[in-house]
Amino acid sequence: MRVAILKERRACEARVAATPETAKKLIALGCTVAVEAGAGLASGFTDAAYAEAGAEVAPDAAAALADAAIIFKVRAPLGTGEGEVDELALIPRGAILIGTLGADAAAAGTYASLGIDAYAMELLPRITRAQSMDILSSQANLAGYRAVVEGAAAFDRGFPMLMTAAGTIPAANVFIMGAGVAGLQAIATARRLGGRVSATDVRPAAKEEIKSLGASFVGYEDEESKSAQTAGGYAKQLSADFYAKQAEVVAAHIAKQDVVVTTALVQGRKAPILVTAAMVESMKPGSIIVDIASDAGGNCALTTPGERTTTDNGVTILGYTNWPGRIPAAASALYARNLLTFLTTFWDKEAKAPKLSPEDDIVKGTALTRAGAVVHPSLAPAAA
Ligand code: NAD
């Protein structure tokens, strides 16, 4: 079985879907691995390191994809007119494509029409058995870390209380909005840097998690928020009335913050606006907002996704997108292990091929297409 690893060509993508370490493990499974030349460079992995691991370094995408049975990707392959290479057209019919594929009906229809069996890892069910393949968790964790580090670097005072012979510098007030995987890592990182950390979330379980990391909880709670969590562990979309009350509580708190890190997402929707223009206006000059939710539009009304901007009252907003891609060596290492674990979980040792049983919960959750048909329950036409 030939596994192909391509260079990621989408904008601002420095990650790669296999590292020399995971390439070696794929070879140990009985695969041959073809890595497009330069695929790992932006993450610090040289062609020589892949070759040393036993992979073939292919001169271009076409050579890497020739006869490939499995393709590992970070982002969806480029289609016609999307870039200098039509990657989709080069993928052999019947190949298995595994990555973050942008799981919508149009993409799934394209994979089906090309006879590609596509597995969208962002749809992985968040069950215990799947934790080690969970790309959303591994990448969000690093995003939370990186956001705080970049926020601290942009902040012109520093996080810890500094007692010096020349006087005392107070600790920074750091507020984390959304305490999921990214937010909890952001809390831990801000605490390690010495900040005075508070956090908010709407899910009832989050309050104890915030406190257990040594941060204080700030938030509005009512009957509605007691059921703010879906069975899958995600936040639910709540009423306009709830958001208004939450905003009231948060507004008074934000005015006193030096660094605000926003991470709040509601699955399948645009990110909720938690920091309004008036709240930004209330912050001191030199304050920082780091918006990790900018890929989903942003949690701050003034975020320009992809940009660093400064408001008239001197508040800097880091609205960069693809936060995990800003720490590419670590993000690639974890992402690559997630994909390797997915494949090894379904690996048939005797056949030296994956056996992706359609009845398995993990397969059912991630499979977009099979044998030319769209099969994901959220995208396939309902059975008659
Ligand atoms: P996410 O990225 O979808 O959202 C980030 C956070 O934003 C969530 O905690 C959410 O509650 C919060 N949020 C949404 N709207 C908000 C609002 N208006 N104000 C404040 N916060 C708001 O979530 P996630 O980080 O992927 O994780 C969600 C949950 O799933 C967490 O409890 C996490 O521990 C759990 N999880 C479980 C597993 C597993 O394998 N069992 C794996 C990963 C995550």
Boltz pocket constraint, residues with backbone or C-beta under 6 A from the ligand:
constraints:
  - pocket:
      binder: B
      contacts: [[A, 125], [A, 126], [A, 127], [A, 128], [A, 130], [A, 131], [A, 134], [A, 136], [A, 137], [A, 140], [A, 177], [A, 178], [A, 179], [A, 180], [A, 181], [A, 182], [A, 183], [A, 200], [A, 201], [A, 202], [A, 203], [A, 206], [A, 232], [A, 233], [A, 234], [A, 235], [A, 236], [A, 263], [A, 264], [A, 265], [A, 266], [A, 267], [A, 272], [A, 274]]
      max_distance: 6.0
